[in-house]
């Protein structure tokens, strides 16, 4: 006796063959033998995917596809749990990422079910998950490289103390700029504490070396624990020796085109770009909006912090100085 294949989804080619064989008068048993299928599989296919006008292979394909899509739509786990749905939507509206929300559910919110980031993304793309307005528009962007100049007498990152390298203490920071679009002016100075990931933002306009130094002093006033700075090779840091004396700390530089050597600031910049996408004229951004972005940055749940936020870190409790 010829062995039949176990039940699997009928392919579009097999549906075409079923239609042709039925038109030629073949019985369900004969069709099953021809396709090397079980008679019950053919019977199930004809009953489940027929239409009012009989069996049509194109319509059968469409019905089967829709049924599989609805059956595999995992976002219904969110829809069926109003408490989880409210938590997820509130977190997304507050600027959290899908991965961060999923991690927070797994590690901190024990009374809510575990839901993966992929499931949350599927939910957002479904008719149920179209939130009226997220706090940013998801855009891809390419970072415009600032003009580089020669910086003399730099102290490179390999000379950084072990406490800074291993994130053992509060105050070892990374600094970088977010620049305006081609037609815009102004830059945003971002400083991040390597241990707590607390971020501090200052808008600079007009853009001058003195303006950069003044902004660092403003951040140091808000964050007096600052002990070291790790920077890139932007021309605005050409007076880094003067900046060291102003701040009373040591400055270290990444190697040219090695942005991964200051990963904390790169991660923060990607998040900020959700609110200030490429092309934004930073000179037109109000100081209150910058502070709101800073608050969102420090409230986000981070995997490296076991899905706590920078503000929730024990070492960060004393860093909430008056702005």
N, C-alpha and C positions, 0 to 999 in steps of 0.2 A: 504493500500500500504506500502510495506517494505521501511523503511527509509534508504537511502544510506549514507555512510560516506562522509564528505566533502573532497575536493581534498587535499591530502598530497603526499609526495614523495612515490613512489612505492617501496616496500621493495624487497630484493633479493628473498625471499620466494614467494612473489606474482608474480614475473617475471617467476619463475620456473613453477608456476601453470598456468600462461597465456600460456606459451609454450606448456604445456601438453594438456590443454583444446583446444588450436588451432589445435594441432595434432589429436585430437579426433573429430574435425569437429564442435566444438562449435562456434556460432556466437559471435560477439563482445558484443551484448546485453546480451546473455546468460552468457558469461564470467563475465560481469559486475554484473549480478544478483548473480552469484556464489560467487564472491569475495566481494559482498556488496559495489560495487563501481559504480560511475556514468558511463554510456556508453561513455561520452565524455572523461573521464579520461583514459579509456582503449584505445580509438581511438588515443588520444594524445600520449600515451605511445608507441603504435605500429608504429606511423608515425615518432616520434622523435628519437627513439632508434633502428630502424631497420637497417640492413646492406644490402649489395648487395645480400647476400645469404638468405635474409629473417630475421626473428626475432630470435635472439639467446640470451637467458637470461644472459649468462656470458658477452657477448659483450655489451648488453644493460646496465648492471651494470657498466661496465667500462666507457661507453659514458656518463651516467648520473653523475658518480663521477667526471669525468673530467670537465663536464659542471658546476657543482656546485663549483668546485675548482676555475675555471676561473671567475665565476660570483662573488665569494666572495673574490677574491684576491684584497685586499684594497691597495696594493702597487701601483696600477695603478694611484692612486691619485697623487703620487710623479712623476711617469713617465710622466704624462700629464702636469705637471707644471715644465718647465725647470728651472725657477728661484728658486723654492723651492728645486728641485733636486740638483742644484749646491750648494745651501746653506747647505743642509743636508750632502752631500758628503764631502764638505770642512770641516764642523764641525767634522764629524766622523774621517776624516784623521788627524785632529788636536788633536784628543784624547778625544773628548766629548762623553759621553754615549748617547744612544738612548733616555733615559728618560730626560736627560738634554737638548737635542736638542728639544724634544717635548715641554718641559716647556718654553724654550727660544722662540719658535715660538708663544706660547700662550700669553706670558707676554711682550715680547720686540719687536718682529718682526711683527708689525701690518699690513704690506703690504703683508705678506705671509699667506697662509691658515693654520689653526690649523690642525696638524697631530699628532696622538698619538704615543707614544713610541712603542706600539705593531705593529702599521702599519709600522713604520720604520724598526722594526726587520723582519717583513714579506718581506719588500722590499729588505733587505739585503740578505735574503735567496732565493730570486727569481733570474732568469737569468739576470735581469736588474741591480740588486744591488750588484753584486759580484765585489767589488772594488779590484783593482790590489794588493794593500798592505795596510793594516791597521797598525798603529804604534805599535800594540802589538798583540800577539797571545792569544786568550782567553783560558786560562787554569784554571782548578780548582786546588787548592793547599791546603795543610794543613800547617799551620804555625808551625815551629819547636820551641818548648818552650826552651828558654835558661835556662841554669843551674842556679838554685836559691841558694842563700846562706843566712845567717842570717844578716839582716840589723838592726843595733841597733839605738835606739833613733829616730825612725821615727815620723814624724808629719803627721797624716793621713788627708784624704780629707775633713772630716767633720769640720776641723778647718780652712778651706779655707775661706777667706773673702767673703762677700756677693757679692762684685763687680765681683770677679772671678767666683763665682758659677752661677750668673745670666748673665754672659757675658756682663757686663755693660761698660767695658773699654778695650782699646787696651793694650796688653802686658801681659795678663794672659795666659800662654802657657801650652801646654801639650807636653811631650817628650817621645820618644820610639825608639827602634831599629828595623831594618830589618836585618836579619842574612843571611849569605851565606849558600849554600848547604853543605852536609856532607863532600864533598871533597874540598870545597872552604874555603877561609879565608876572613877576613874583615867583618865589619858591617856598616850599613848606619844609621846615627843618623838623626831622623826626629823631628822637632819642629814645632808646629802649634799654631798660635794665636787663642784663643777660640772665640773671637768676629769676626774678619775679615776672619778667616780661611786661612790667609797667611801662607805658609809653607816654611821652610828653611831646606836644606839637607846638610849634611857633611859626606863624606866617611871616615871611620877610619880604617887604616891599617899601622902597626900592631895593634891589638886590646889590649889596655891596659887602666887602669884607668886614667893614665895621658893623653893618647890620647883622651879619652872621655872628660876630662876637657878642653883640648885644643880646641876641636871641639865646645864645648859650648861657649867658649870665642870668637871663630870666628863668631858664629851666633850672639852673643850679640853685636859684633862690627858692624855687618850688621843690627841688629835690637836692637838698644839701648833702645827702649821702653819696653823691657822685664821687667816685674814686679814680676811674680811668675812662678813657674814651678810645674806641676803635673806629676809625674812619676810612673812607675810600680816598682816592687820589684826585678829588675834584679841585679845580683851580681856586675855588673859594676858600680852600684850606691852605693856601700858599703862605699865610702868615701864622702857621700852626705854632711856632715857637712863642709868638706873642700871646696866642690863645692859651697856651699852657700856663703862662705866667698869670694871665687874668683869672683863670679857673683854679690855679694851684694844684694841678694834677698832671699826670703823664698821658700823652697821646700816642697811640699806635696806629699804623697804617696797614691795610690789606695790600697784598701784591696786586699790581695792575691787572685788571680783567679777571680777578678772583673774587667775584661777589659772594660765592658760597662761604667765604671765610667770615662773613658777618651775616649768618643765616637768620638771626632773630629780627634784624631790621628789615631784611628782604621780605620776610613773612608779614611783618607789620605793614610794609609799603603795599603789598598785594591787597591786603584787606582795605587799606585807605583808598586805593584806586577804585574800589567798588562805589565809593561815595564821590570821589573826584576823578572821573574817568579821563582818559587821554584827551587832550584838547581843552581842558578846563583852564580858564584864566584865573589863576590863584589870587591875583590882585583884587578880584571882585568878591572873594569869599569873606564873609563877615567873621569876626573873631568868635562870636557865639556859636556859629556853625562849626568852627574848628574845635571848640571845646566839646560840642556834642559828638563829633567824630571821635575825639579822644576818649570820651566816656564810653562810647560803644566799643572802642578798641580794648579798653581795660575791663569791660564787662563780658567779653566773649569767652566762651568755654574752650579750652585748649587741650589737645591730646597730651602734649608734653607736660601739662600740669595735672594730669589725671582728670581732665575735663572739669577742673575748677577754673575760675577766671583769675587774672592777675590781681584784682582787688581782693579776692578771697584767700590769697596766699598769706600765711601767718606773718611773713617778713614784710608784707606790703601794708599791714594795718597802720603802721606809723608813717607811711609815705603819703597819706592822703592830706597833704598840706593845703592850705587855703590858696585858691588860684587868684 
